[in-house]
Amino acid sequence: MTEGCEVHHDMGILYGNFDVRSQPRTTLAGHILRILRVTDAATRTELATAVGSPLATVTRDVAELVRHGLVFDRHDLLAKGVPGRQHVPVSLNTENFMTFGAHVGARVTRVVVGDLRAEALDFDEFPTPATPHAAVESVASTMARYREMFPFRAVLAAGLAIGAQFSQIGMIDHARLGWHAVPIQRMLAEITSLPVTVAPTAEALAALEHEVAALERRSSSLLYFYIRETVGAAWALDGIVRPLGSVAHISTGSDVACPCGRIGCLEATVAEQTLIDRAVRDGVVTDDEADEGIAAVYRLASSGDSDATNLVRERAWYIGRAVGRIRDVINPDALVMGGQAVTGFADTMPEIARVARERSVLPDLPIRFSSLVDGGIQTTAALYTSLVPVLGDPIGLMHAGTSSQR
């Protein structure tokens, strides 16, 4: 085990064969990879300064990372003709390794393969199967296809992001899919023979946003909302990401029935399918247009259709109201929102921000809306989850992989 640094990123994740609600502190080597993931190159001296560890310790871990091929020396960046010994930068190896990620949504599942920067190399989508077994089989089958598609890349790990709740150790519940006490991490690990991490979508995205904010020294606490078919929220404070329970069932005052048996729950009120169903019921779109999904409603709203506009504005009001209430409880330094229900129709973002600001009794806190649109946010959540063991303890991961191959 390498020496730990002070920056660590904990998520309520399923990793290995157990539920890790307090993930072990990120190792120094892991923190080095986190820095190199967001920068082109850095010298050992620059890395030592960034992590606040002795140069000799950083040099030792960088040597191990180079030995395993995760990073490489950049002699090509040295200035030519300059006298004296220059510091050789290192860069992350984005050519020889890959991870597999999956985002299991209430309606659509996306499987993606990416490099160590979480840059997607390819992805595939299909309707989410009805049963956990069928879903895992489909995900694993797609991952196996990517092994064949990229034979010269070594697979390090797999990750699965899902809008679910952790019911007990190693188990998840997904109300919208009707899944209960599903050992989804173990199921996928058994088929793929890979280290598998499972994380709630909101927590994975909160961890990513908080990591970037920490590296840029922008904030120490962050509140993240993810809204599409499911609703999730997570709170990141000083490197530790925590779930906010089930915000999906916060009461909105709407008349929408929730599968839980209550009326007006947030998730049931603002889900994309709810908006589509209302648009069909009110004659805003036809049944054929509804087959296009939420895009049909957005297209009409963009063209100035008043009924479609009213639907998306009403949903924005419910979202903003809930965000304002939760923000007052957490009182974060930064507030970030993502998911197609938020970013899919940009015209409603100011409305969400306005309602949240009016609902809150605290000083104004600008909302930062995710720049990830369409399926980009699901891709990012899946790939970042897959990188948890790589960015946590890369040397340990490589040693374990070497041992398992003996």
VOPAGU-2260 file (C-alpha; in pm, 1 decimal, decimal comma):
REM VOPAGU-2260
SITE   aa  ch    i         X         Y         Z
SITE  MET   A    0       0,0       0,0       0,0
SITE  THR   A    1     136,7     341,2     -95,1
SITE  GLU   A    2     131,7     637,4     137,5
SITE  GLY   A    3    -207,9     808,9     154,8
SITE  CYS   A    4    -251,1    1176,8      72,0
SITE  GLU   A    5    -497,9    1416,4     225,2
SITE  VAL   A    6    -741,1    1430,5     -64,8
SITE  HIS   A    7    -982,1    1139,4     -76,8
SITE  HIS   A    8   -1311,9    1075,2    -249,3
SITE  ASP   A    9   -1558,5     845,4     -78,2
SITE  MET   A   10   -1882,1     731,2    -236,8
SITE  GLY   A   11   -2161,1     507,2    -121,9
SITE  ILE   A   12   -2050,1     245,2    -368,3
SITE  LEU   A   13   -2045,5    -127,4    -408,6
SITE  TYR   A   14   -1685,7    -228,7    -469,6
SITE  GLY   A   15   -1523,3    -568,5    -454,5
SITE  ASN   A   16   -1763,8    -804,2    -285,0
SITE  PHE   A   17   -1902,6    -570,5     -23,4
SITE  ASP   A   18   -2074,9    -238,6      32,6
SITE  VAL   A   19   -1822,2      36,8     100,5
SITE  ARG   A   20   -2005,7     328,9     258,2
SITE  SER   A   21   -1672,5     474,9     367,5
SITE  GLN   A   22   -1431,6     400,7      84,0
SITE  PRO   A   23   -1066,4     363,8     193,5
SITE  ARG   A   24    -859,9     677,4     157,5
SITE  THR   A   25    -724,4     732,0    -192,9
SITE  THR   A   26    -358,6     638,0    -211,8
SITE  LEU   A   27     -89,1     879,0    -318,7
SITE  ALA   A   28     -57,2     697,5    -651,1
SITE  GLY   A   29    -431,5     735,1    -698,6
SITE  HIS   A   30    -413,5    1105,8    -633,5
SITE  ILE   A   31    -130,5    1134,9    -884,8
SITE  LEU   A   32    -350,9     969,9   -1147,5
SITE  ARG   A   33    -638,8    1203,0   -1060,5
SITE  ILE   A   34    -416,3    1501,9   -1133,3
SITE  LEU   A   35    -278,8    1355,4   -1455,9
SITE  ARG   A   36    -633,8    1270,3   -1565,7
SITE  VAL   A   37    -718,9    1639,5   -1591,2
SITE  THR   A   38    -384,4    1775,6   -1713,2
SITE  ASP   A   39    -168,6    1688,5   -2011,5
SITE  ALA   A   40     159,3    1638,4   -1824,2
SITE  ALA   A   41     331,8    1723,1   -1495,5
SITE  THR   A   42     679,2    1681,6   -1354,9
SITE  ARG   A   43     742,7    1485,7   -1036,9
SITE  THR   A   44     820,2    1813,4    -860,6
SITE  GLU   A   45     489,9    1962,9    -972,6
SITE  LEU   A   46     305,5    1651,3    -858,0
SITE  ALA   A   47     478,1    1661,3    -518,8
SITE  THR   A   48     373,8    2023,8    -474,6
SITE  ALA   A   49      16,4    1947,9    -579,6
SITE  VAL   A   50     -30,9    1656,5    -338,8
SITE  GLY   A   51     176,5    1801,5     -57,0
SITE  SER   A   52     399,3    1494,9     -23,2
SITE  PRO   A   53     781,2    1462,0     -22,2
SITE  LEU   A   54     939,8    1452,1    -365,2
SITE  ALA   A   55    1112,1    1120,8    -286,8
SITE  THR   A   56     777,7     957,6    -199,9
SITE  VAL   A   57     611,7    1090,7    -515,4
SITE  THR   A   58     909,6     982,4    -725,9
SITE  ARG   A   59     879,8     630,3    -583,7
SITE  ASP   A   60     510,6     601,1    -668,6
SITE  VAL   A   61     555,9     753,9   -1013,2
SITE  ALA   A   62     824,4     493,5   -1080,5
SITE  GLU   A   63     574,9     221,2    -989,7
SITE  LEU   A   64     309,3     375,8   -1212,7
SITE  VAL   A   65     560,7     392,5   -1498,6
SITE  ARG   A   66     659,7      29,5   -1438,6
SITE  HIS   A   67     296,9     -79,1   -1468,3
SITE  GLY   A   68     249,9     134,2   -1779,9
SITE  LEU   A   69     -20,3     357,1   -1633,3
SITE  VAL   A   70     193,2     669,2   -1690,9
SITE  PHE   A   71     494,1     734,0   -1912,3
SITE  ASP   A   72     781,3     979,4   -1931,0
SITE  ARG   A   73     745,9    1266,7   -2178,6
SITE  HIS   A   74    1100,5    1324,0   -2300,7
SITE  ASP   A   75     944,5    1479,3   -2610,2
SITE  LEU   A   76     837,5    1779,1   -2399,5
SITE  LEU   A   77    1190,0    1865,8   -2290,0
SITE  ALA   A   78    1337,2    2180,3   -2439,0
SITE  LYS   A   79    1621,3    2111,3   -2680,7
SITE  GLY   A   80    1957,6    2279,2   -2639,2
SITE  VAL   A   81    1895,5    2383,9   -2279,7
SITE  PRO   A   82    2196,4    2319,6   -2053,6
SITE  GLY   A   83    2158,5    2133,6   -1724,1
SITE  ARG   A   84    1928,2    1855,9   -1613,2
SITE  GLN   A   85    1562,1    1909,9   -1690,5
SITE  HIS   A   86    1265,4    1769,1   -1502,0
SITE  VAL   A   87    1096,1    1505,4   -1718,1
SITE  PRO   A   88     714,8    1534,8   -1718,4
SITE  VAL   A   89     488,4    1231,4   -1708,4
SITE  SER   A   90     151,2    1178,7   -1873,5
SITE  LEU   A   91    -136,9     938,3   -1828,8
SITE  ASN   A   92    -136,5     641,1   -2065,5
SITE  THR   A   93    -461,7     670,0   -2259,3
SITE  GLU   A   94    -364,2     424,4   -2534,0
SITE  ASN   A   95    -313,3      83,9   -2372,0
SITE  PHE   A   96    -583,9      49,8   -2108,9
SITE  MET   A   97    -962,1      71,5   -2092,6
SITE  THR   A   98   -1250,6      34,9   -1850,5
SITE  PHE   A   99   -1609,7     -67,3   -1911,5
SITE  GLY   A  100   -1898,1     138,1   -1780,3
SITE  ALA   A  101   -2273,8      98,4   -1782,1
SITE  HIS   A  102   -2556,7     328,5   -1687,9
SITE  VAL   A  103   -2877,8     140,4   -1615,7
SITE  GLY   A  104   -3164,6     382,5   -1655,3
SITE  ALA   A  105   -3533,3     332,6   -1592,0
SITE  ARG   A  106   -3593,3     305,0   -1965,6
SITE  VAL   A  107   -3255,5     293,2   -2142,2
SITE  THR   A  108   -2925,8     126,0   -2057,0
SITE  ARG   A  109   -2600,7     260,1   -2201,3
SITE  VAL   A  110   -2279,3      56,3   -2206,6
SITE  VAL   A  111   -1956,6     240,3   -2281,6
SITE  VAL   A  112   -1585,7     169,2   -2310,2
SITE  GLY   A  113   -1339,3     444,2   -2222,3
SITE  ASP   A  114    -977,2     527,8   -2155,6
SITE  LEU   A  115    -817,2     635,1   -1828,8
SITE  ARG   A  116    -937,9     993,1   -1875,9
SITE  ALA   A  117   -1295,9     865,2   -1893,0
SITE  GLU   A  118   -1306,8     958,9   -2261,2
SITE  ALA   A  119   -1553,2     734,3   -2441,5
SITE  LEU   A  120   -1415,0     513,9   -2717,8
SITE  ASP   A  121   -1751,4     364,8   -2811,5
SITE  PHE   A  122   -2097,0     308,5   -2663,8
SITE  ASP   A  123   -2416,0     114,2   -2721,0
SITE  GLU   A  124   -2771,0     160,7   -2595,7
SITE  PHE   A  125   -3070,0     -67,8   -2557,4
SITE  PRO   A  126   -3400,1     -68,1   -2367,3
SITE  THR   A  127   -3341,0    -164,7   -2006,0
SITE  PRO   A  128   -3444,1    -529,7   -1962,7
SITE  ALA   A  129   -3722,6    -602,8   -1717,5
SITE  THR   A  130   -3526,5    -832,9   -1488,3
SITE  PRO   A  131   -3188,7    -782,7   -1317,7
SITE  HIS   A  132   -3055,3   -1107,4   -1463,3
SITE  ALA   A  133   -3143,6   -1004,0   -1818,6
SITE  ALA   A  134   -2998,0    -657,0   -1762,3
SITE  VAL   A  135   -2666,3    -789,1   -1631,8
SITE  GLU   A  136   -2644,7   -1046,0   -1912,3
SITE  SER   A  137   -2699,7    -774,0   -2174,4
SITE  VAL   A  138   -2443,7    -542,3   -2014,6
SITE  ALA   A  139   -2185,2    -820,0   -1985,4
SITE  SER   A  140   -2245,1    -929,5   -2344,6
SITE  THR   A  141   -2179,4    -577,2   -2470,4
SITE  MET   A  142   -1863,8    -553,5   -2259,8
SITE  ALA   A  143   -1742,6    -883,8   -2407,3
SITE  ARG   A  144   -1792,9    -739,3   -2753,3
SITE  TYR   A  145   -1577,2    -440,9   -2660,6
SITE  ARG   A  146   -1297,8    -676,4   -2554,6
SITE  GLU   A  147   -1293,7    -805,9   -2911,1
SITE  MET   A  148   -1325,4    -457,2   -3058,9
SITE  PHE   A  149   -1021,1    -326,4   -2868,2
SITE  PRO   A  150    -793,4    -631,4   -2836,5
SITE  PHE   A  151    -476,6    -428,0   -2777,3
SITE  ARG   A  152    -612,9    -252,8   -2468,5
SITE  ALA   A  153    -602,7    -417,4   -2127,1
SITE  VAL   A  154    -927,6    -403,0   -1929,6
SITE  LEU   A  155    -872,1    -278,2   -1575,1
SITE  ALA   A  156   -1220,0    -260,3   -1423,7
SITE  ALA   A  157   -1591,0    -217,9   -1483,6
SITE  GLY   A  158   -1843,3      17,7   -1329,7
SITE  LEU   A  159   -2219,7      47,9   -1318,9
SITE  ALA   A  160   -2410,5     366,0   -1235,7
SITE  ILE   A  161   -2777,0     329,8   -1153,5
SITE  GLY   A  162   -3053,6     538,2    -999,0
SITE  ALA   A  163   -3105,0     292,5    -715,3
SITE  GLN   A  164   -3099,6     282,4    -338,2
SITE  PHE   A  165   -2872,6      60,7    -128,9
SITE  SER   A  166   -3100,7    -166,9      72,4
SITE  GLN   A  167   -2839,7    -372,2     259,1
SITE  ILE   A  168   -2480,5    -484,8     219,4
SITE  GLY   A  169   -2420,8    -569,7    -144,5
SITE  MET   A  170   -2782,8    -512,1    -246,6
SITE  ILE   A  171   -2971,4    -244,5    -438,5
SITE  ASP   A  172   -3339,1    -152,5    -472,2
SITE  HIS   A  173   -3477,4      17,8    -782,7
SITE  ALA   A  174   -3840,6     114,9    -736,2
SITE  ARG   A  175   -3902,4     223,4   -1096,5
SITE  LEU   A  176   -3775,6    -109,6   -1229,5
SITE  GLY   A  177   -3936,1    -313,5    -954,5
SITE  TRP   A  178   -3602,5    -459,0    -844,3
SITE  HIS   A  179   -3551,2    -546,3    -478,1
SITE  ALA   A  180   -3240,2    -668,2    -293,8
SITE  VAL   A  181   -3047,3    -729,7    -615,9
SITE  PRO   A  182   -2677,6    -827,3    -573,8
SITE  ILE   A  183   -2596,3    -655,3    -899,8
SITE  GLN   A  184   -2225,6    -601,3    -829,1
SITE  ARG   A  185   -2166,3    -967,9    -758,5
SITE  MET   A  186   -2371,1   -1072,0   -1062,6
SITE  LEU   A  187   -2169,1    -855,8   -1301,8
SITE  ALA   A  188   -1835,5    -943,2   -1140,2
SITE  GLU   A  189   -1903,0   -1315,1   -1174,3
SITE  ILE   A  190   -1972,4   -1287,3   -1545,6
SITE  THR   A  191   -1696,4   -1041,2   -1639,8
SITE  SER   A  192   -1426,0   -1155,6   -1392,7
SITE  LEU   A  193   -1342,1    -787,4   -1342,1
SITE  PRO   A  194   -1329,8    -559,8   -1036,8
SITE  VAL   A  195   -1678,6    -409,0   -1047,6
SITE  THR   A  196   -1792,7     -88,7    -880,5
SITE  VAL   A  197   -2159,8       6,7    -848,5
SITE  ALA   A  198   -2262,9     361,7    -758,5
SITE  PRO   A  199   -2585,9     562,1    -750,4
SITE  THR   A  200   -2578,9     796,7   -1050,3
SITE  ALA   A  201   -2604,7    1114,9    -844,1
SITE  GLU   A  202   -2318,2    1010,2    -615,9
SITE  ALA   A  203   -2089,6     925,0    -905,7
SITE  LEU   A  204   -2151,4    1262,1   -1068,8
SITE  ALA   A  205   -2119,7    1447,7    -737,5
SITE  ALA   A  206   -1782,2    1281,7    -677,9
SITE  LEU   A  207   -1662,5    1387,8   -1022,1
SITE  GLU   A  208   -1782,0    1746,5    -984,8
SITE  HIS   A  209   -1633,5    1770,3    -636,9
SITE  GLU   A  210   -1299,8    1633,7    -753,8
SITE  VAL   A  211   -1275,9    1898,9   -1024,3
SITE  ALA   A  212   -1381,2    2171,1    -778,5
SITE  ALA   A  213   -1121,6    2050,5    -525,3
SITE  LEU   A  214    -842,6    2049,1    -781,1
SITE  GLU   A  215    -938,4    2403,1    -879,4
SITE  ARG   A  216    -983,2    2495,5    -510,0
SITE  ARG   A  217   -1329,5    2633,1    -583,0
SITE  SER   A  218   -1540,1    2485,8    -303,4
SITE  SER   A  219   -1526,9    2249,2      -6,7
SITE  SER   A  220   -1889,6    2133,7     -18,8
SITE  LEU   A  221   -2113,3    2061,3    -314,2
SITE  LEU   A  222   -2474,6    1957,5    -361,9
SITE  TYR   A  223   -2555,2    1766,0    -680,5
SITE  PHE   A  224   -2896,1    1685,8    -829,5
SITE  TYR   A  225   -2955,2    1432,3   -1107,2
SITE  ILE   A  226   -3299,0    1433,5   -1267,4
SITE  ARG   A  227   -3425,0    1233,4   -1563,0
SITE  GLU   A  228   -3653,0     932,8   -1516,7
SITE  THR   A  229   -3517,1     896,5   -1165,7
SITE  VAL   A  230   -3426,4    1169,4    -917,9
SITE  GLY   A  231   -3117,2    1153,6    -702,8
SITE  ALA   A  232   -2907,6    1391,2    -496,5
SITE  ALA   A  233   -2572,5    1366,7    -324,6
SITE  TRP   A  234   -2370,2    1589,4     -96,7
SITE  ALA   A  235   -1990,5    1614,3    -117,4
SITE  LEU   A  236   -1800,3    1765,0     175,0
SITE  ASP   A  237   -1420,0    1778,6     197,0
SITE  GLY   A  238   -1378,2    1484,5     -38,3
SITE  ILE   A  239   -1647,3    1261,2     110,2
SITE  VAL   A  240   -1960,7    1198,3     -96,6
SITE  ARG   A  241   -2277,0    1104,2      87,5
SITE  PRO   A  242   -2626,5    1017,7     -38,3
SITE  LEU   A  243   -2920,2    1232,3      68,4
SITE  GLY   A  244   -3151,5     940,1     126,0
SITE  SER   A  245   -3445,1     916,0    -111,8
SITE  VAL   A  246   -3523,3    1266,6    -234,8
SITE  ALA   A  247   -3740,4    1099,7    -498,2
SITE  HIS   A  248   -4035,9    1100,1    -258,9
SITE  ILE   A  249   -4023,7    1458,7    -141,0
SITE  SER   A  250   -4376,3    1595,5    -165,6
SITE  THR   A  251   -4434,1    1850,9    -441,7
SITE  GLY   A  252   -4805,9    1912,0    -403,3
SITE  SER   A  253   -4878,2    1780,7    -753,3
SITE  ASP   A  254   -5163,3    1539,9    -830,8
SITE  VAL   A  255   -4937,8    1277,1    -991,0
SITE  ALA   A  256   -4967,9     927,3    -846,9
SITE  CYS   A  257   -4641,5     762,1    -744,5
SITE  PRO   A  258   -4578,5     385,8    -758,4
SITE  CYS   A  259   -4507,3     405,1    -383,9
SITE  GLY   A  260   -4878,7     471,7    -327,3
SITE  ARG   A  261   -4846,6     840,6    -240,3
SITE  ILE   A  262   -4950,7    1141,2    -445,6
SITE  GLY   A  263   -4716,1    1416,1    -562,5
SITE  CYS   A  264   -4372,4    1259,0    -506,7
SITE  LEU   A  265   -4093,2    1450,8    -678,6
SITE  GLU   A  266   -3968,1    1169,9    -902,1
SITE  ALA   A  267   -4314,2    1073,9   -1023,9
SITE  THR   A  268   -4395,7    1440,5   -1088,7
SITE  VAL   A  269   -4090,8    1542,3   -1291,7
SITE  ALA   A  270   -3989,6    1218,7   -1469,6
SITE  GLU   A  271   -3968,3    1238,2   -1847,5
SITE  GLN   A  272   -4233,8     969,0   -1893,2
SITE  THR   A  273   -4475,1    1168,2   -1677,4
SITE  LEU   A  274   -4432,3    1468,4   -1903,8
SITE  ILE   A  275   -4483,3    1256,7   -2215,3
SITE  ASP   A  276   -4796,0    1094,5   -2072,2
SITE  ARG   A  277   -4941,9    1433,7   -1983,0
SITE  ALA   A  278   -4861,6    1568,3   -2328,6
SITE  VAL   A  279   -5054,4    1278,4   -2487,4
SITE  ARG   A  280   -5343,5    1308,6   -2242,9
SITE  ASP   A  281   -5378,5    1683,7   -2304,7
SITE  GLY   A  282   -5348,9    1648,8   -2682,6
SITE  VAL   A  283   -5017,4    1832,4   -2701,5
SITE  VAL   A  284   -4857,8    1543,7   -2893,5
SITE  THR   A  285   -5003,4    1246,9   -3077,3
SITE  ASP   A  286   -4933,6     884,9   -2987,0
SITE  ASP   A  287   -4698,8     862,2   -3286,4
SITE  GLU   A  288   -4511,1    1174,6   -3176,7
SITE  ALA   A  289   -4486,3    1036,0   -2824,7
SITE  ASP   A  290   -4286,0     744,9   -2964,6
SITE  GLU   A  291   -4003,6     996,9   -3017,2
SITE  GLY   A  292   -3990,3    1047,0   -2641,4
SITE  ILE   A  293   -3940,1    1376,6   -2464,2
SITE  ALA   A  294   -3779,9    1528,4   -2775,6
SITE  ALA   A  295   -4124,6    1569,8   -2930,1
SITE  VAL   A  296   -4240,3    1788,8   -2639,8
SITE  TYR   A  297   -3917,9    1990,8   -2643,9
SITE  ARG   A  298   -3943,9    2046,0   -3017,6
SITE  LEU   A  299   -4294,6    2188,9   -2983,7
SITE  ALA   A  300   -4191,4    2408,1   -2692,4
SITE  SER   A  301   -3895,9    2539,6   -2893,3
SITE  SER   A  302   -4129,2    2630,1   -3179,2
SITE  GLY   A  303   -4344,7    2838,5   -2945,1
SITE  ASP   A  304   -4629,5    2597,7   -2877,0
SITE  SER   A  305   -4788,4    2738,8   -2561,4
SITE  ASP   A  306   -4922,0    2408,3   -2427,8
SITE  ALA   A  307   -4585,2    2232,8   -2459,3
SITE  THR   A  308   -4412,3    2534,0   -2307,6
SITE  ASN   A  309   -4646,6    2533,1   -2010,8
SITE  LEU   A  310   -4574,3    2164,2   -1946,6
SITE  VAL   A  311   -4197,3    2207,1   -1934,0
SITE  ARG   A  312   -4224,2    2530,3   -1733,2
SITE  GLU   A  313   -4447,8    2362,2   -1476,5
SITE  ARG   A  314   -4198,1    2080,6   -1437,5
SITE  ALA   A  315   -3920,1    2339,0   -1396,5
SITE  TRP   A  316   -4124,1    2499,6   -1117,6
SITE  TYR   A  317   -4153,6    2171,3    -928,5
SITE  ILE   A  318   -3782,5    2101,4    -972,2
SITE  GLY   A  319   -3676,8    2449,6    -860,6
SITE  ARG   A  320   -3901,2    2436,3    -557,0
SITE  ALA   A  321   -3754,8    2105,3    -440,6
SITE  VAL   A  322   -3397,8    2219,5    -503,9
SITE  GLY   A  323   -3450,4    2536,5    -301,4
SITE  ARG   A  324   -3586,8    2338,9      -6,0
SITE  ILE   A  325   -3304,2    2085,6      -2,4
SITE  ARG   A  326   -3039,3    2353,5     -52,6
SITE  ASP   A  327   -3157,1    2523,5     267,2
SITE  VAL   A  328   -3105,9    2203,2     463,7
SITE  ILE   A  329   -2755,3    2129,8     329,9
SITE  ASN   A  330   -2628,2    2488,7     276,4
SITE  PRO   A  331   -2348,3    2391,3      33,0
SITE  ASP   A  332   -2077,6    2612,8    -116,7
SITE  ALA   A  333   -2174,5    2501,0    -467,7
SITE  LEU   A  334   -2490,6    2368,2    -630,8
SITE  VAL   A  335   -2476,5    2164,2    -952,5
SITE  MET   A  336   -2760,4    2010,6   -1152,0
SITE  GLY   A  337   -2755,1    1756,2   -1432,4
SITE  GLY   A  338   -2972,6    1507,8   -1617,8
SITE  GLN   A  339   -3186,9    1554,6   -1925,9
SITE  ALA   A  340   -3486,9    1677,0   -1726,8
SITE  VAL   A  341   -3270,7    1975,3   -1634,5
SITE  THR   A  342   -3040,7    2026,7   -1932,6
SITE  GLY   A  343   -3252,8    1876,8   -2211,3
SITE  PHE   A  344   -3444,6    2200,4   -2267,2
SITE  ALA   A  345   -3214,0    2492,0   -2190,6
SITE  ASP   A  346   -3494,4    2750,9   -2184,4
SITE  THR   A  347   -3618,1    2614,8   -1850,9
SITE  MET   A  348   -3284,2    2648,0   -1670,6
SITE  PRO   A  349   -3344,3    3013,7   -1574,8
SITE  GLU   A  350   -3688,7    2913,4   -1446,2
SITE  ILE   A  351   -3541,6    2640,3   -1225,9
SITE  ALA   A  352   -3283,2    2883,3   -1090,1
SITE  ARG   A  353   -3544,2    3154,4   -1026,9
SITE  VAL   A  354   -3783,0    2927,4    -838,2
SITE  ALA   A  355   -3500,2    2772,7    -633,8
SITE  ARG   A  356   -3376,4    3119,7    -540,7
SITE  GLU   A  357   -3726,7    3235,6    -439,8
SITE  ARG   A  358   -3791,8    2919,7    -238,0
SITE  SER   A  359   -3462,5    2943,0     -46,6
SITE  VAL   A  360   -3428,3    3162,5     261,0
SITE  LEU   A  361   -3046,5    3162,7     240,4
SITE  PRO   A  362   -2829,6    3411,3      48,5
SITE  ASP   A  363   -2832,2    3362,2    -326,9
SITE  LEU   A  364   -2623,7    3069,8    -454,5
SITE  PRO   A  365   -2597,9    3047,2    -834,5
SITE  ILE   A  366   -2681,6    2707,2    -980,2
SITE  ARG   A  367   -2426,2    2559,4   -1215,6
SITE  PHE   A  368   -2593,4    2343,1   -1477,2
SITE  SER   A  369   -2394,0    2051,2   -1613,3
SITE  SER   A  370   -2243,5    2101,2   -1957,4
SITE  LEU   A  371   -2301,7    1731,0   -2027,2
SITE  VAL   A  372   -2604,3    1692,3   -2253,5
SITE  ASP   A  373   -2791,5    1409,4   -2424,0
SITE  GLY   A  374   -2627,9    1081,8   -2321,3
SITE  GLY   A  375   -2303,0    1246,5   -2217,5
SITE  ILE   A  376   -2400,3    1258,6   -1852,6
SITE  GLN   A  377   -2484,2     886,1   -1840,4
SITE  THR   A  378   -2155,4     807,5   -2018,9
SITE  THR   A  379   -1960,5    1016,0   -1768,2
SITE  ALA   A  380   -2132,3     859,9   -1467,6
SITE  ALA   A  381   -2063,5     508,9   -1598,5
SITE  LEU   A  382   -1698,3     566,8   -1685,7
SITE  TYR   A  383   -1616,1     759,6   -1370,0
SITE  THR   A  384   -1765,7     477,4   -1165,4
SITE  SER   A  385   -1552,5     226,5   -1354,8
SITE  LEU   A  386   -1240,3     426,0   -1266,8
SITE  VAL   A  387   -1298,2     413,2    -888,2
SITE  PRO   A  388   -1047,0     131,4    -822,6
SITE  VAL   A  389    -803,0     274,1   -1078,9
SITE  LEU   A  390    -804,4     619,8    -924,1
SITE  GLY   A  391    -825,0     485,5    -570,3
SITE  ASP   A  392    -532,0     243,7    -550,2
SITE  PRO   A  393    -386,0     189,7    -898,8
SITE  ILE   A  394     -71,6      12,7    -779,4
SITE  GLY   A  395    -271,7    -222,2    -560,5
SITE  LEU   A  396    -508,4    -289,2    -849,5
SITE  MET   A  397    -221,7    -373,8   -1084,1
SITE  HIS   A  398     -59,0    -598,5    -822,5
SITE  ALA   A  399    -389,9    -780,4    -770,1
SITE  GLY   A  400    -430,3    -825,4   -1144,5
SITE  THR   A  401     -79,4    -961,8   -1175,4
SITE  SER   A  402    -136,7   -1204,6    -888,3
SITE  SER   A  403    -463,0   -1331,9   -1034,0
SITE  GLN   A  404    -288,2   -1413,5   -1362,4
SITE  ARG   A  405     -21,0   -1633,5   -1199,6
